[in-house]
Amino acid sequence: MASVKAWKLNDPKAPDFPADFEIVKRAVLQVTDLKNNNNKYYGIELHKAAEQYRVFTHYGRTDDLERDPEAGAKESRFFGSLPEAQREYERILREKTSPAKGYQEVSLASSKIGSAKARGGSSGHVDDKTLAKIKGDDKGPAPAPKPSALPEGVQDLVRFIYAEATNALTTTVAAKITANGIETPLGILTVGQLEKGVAVLDDIYRLFSSNKGTKSAFEDLSGDFYTAIPHRIGRTRDAIAAAVIDTLAEINAKQETLQLMKDMLAVNGEKGSVLFDNKVDDQYRALGCTIEHIQSSATEFKEWEAYVLKSQIKSKNIKVQNVYRLRRPHEWDAFDLKVGNERMLFHGSRIKNWVGILSRGIVLPKIVVSMGVNRTDAGWLGNGIYFGDASCTASFYTTPGTGARKTRFMSIARVALGKMKDFTKITYGIEGPPQGFDSCHGVRNVKGAPSQFEDDEYVVYRTPQQRLEYLVEFRA
């Protein structure tokens, strides 16, 4: 079959085509090939206007879309019948998705590439959750927000943690938060598209764990990951080398990015408003967690401040700024009162994670897997939820805010330890406490009682054995 002439957009010699046309079908494709420094997209559309037909394509380098949303080449191929146009559409699609080219279709809730008419529309398979959110967006403009009914201290906290989570997401993936969700250079990703990224990351972790991974294999799988979750990679040799996901730290970083994306989509809800509209009352309700700010003059504040400060055993640099009382209803209802031996223990986490933790709780690796992300950190006492009795240890796992505030967060949880099994040696791969025990305890190394644990670690393997009760904002 003879090749069909492709006319550049706005070529004065190109055949006329009506401005009012129907998009019969479309696809958005992406390929990232780190070996050959390719990070490219290809959009293809079939247009119909009366008895005229064309195949419209838009292609280029994904990195360039960050600089210029209109970047890339746009071309049209014209036909006199629908079957002819369909054959050309399918030919291009087969060519681009063949092993030789390696493009894969990307599912977008809202596309940023293609013809002007196609932009803003969905592309690929759109899952039910995303469809429900898109339909929710059709209800017209929301009424003007009323003054917040929340106490000032709670408003301040909610705005802060959402801003930090949003900033972490938009800088990590070169994404933006829009009314519809998380917008990448190609468009707004669906939940289903995130699952594709999760599956590839699982493959990378299995390759890493096998100790048989070659440089070439990691490059191929990393390219598959960026094909599923479009990133800004860069063009230099150093940038390409840095993009290869071949260490546990890099796997964990991508895992955290995917979990953050899932958490932010979850709190955004079906109507897709809380991230974009920035209404603090809606953001608070989306967390599903009761938060009460305790005044610094209150006895309760002073008691917990003293508890935090006195628990420091290695350093004495924590300065408590705020204390908040927490109640996640499902967590409190599910708490197992029969286990006993309850202690108030610390759990620290990075600043970007608190929207997720407050909305879904601290989750076991198995639960994280069911949510679509595998936890790849190798816990010293296996796959459990870890707590400590020293605030300085919990502080080690925190990061400060990126703005002027520079504060950090740790939670104080009520943990039902029951009968504890003591360990002095690191024991990977534990799925639960030994028979007859309810929890595991990594015993801190002290003079005269050697241990491989530098700090006391308390691990439970059932979520009903813990519930969040306080959130401590501090400087360190």
Secondary structure, DSSP 8 states (H G I E B T S, - for coil): ------EETT-TTS----SS-EEEEEEEEEEEETTTTEEEEEEEEEEEETTEEEEEEEEEEHHHHHH-TT-SEEEEEEESSHHHHHHHHHHHHHHHHSTTT--EE--EEEESSSSTTTTTS-BS---HHHHHHHHHGGG----------S-HHHHHHHHHHHHHHHHHHHHHSS-EEETTEEE-SSEEE-HHHHHHHHHHHHHHHHHHHHT---HHHHHHHHHHHHHHS-----SSHHHHHHH---SHHHHHHHHHHHHHHHHHHHHHTTTT-HHHH--HHHHHHHHT-EEEEE-TTSHHHHHHHHHHHHT-SS----EEEEEEEEE-HHHHHH--TTS--EEEEEEE--GGGHHHHHHH-S--HHHHHHHT-------TT-SSEEEBS-HHHHHHT----SSS---EEEEEEEEE--SEEEESS--TT--S--TT-SEEEE-B-BTTB--SBSS-EEEESSGGGEEEEEEEEEE-
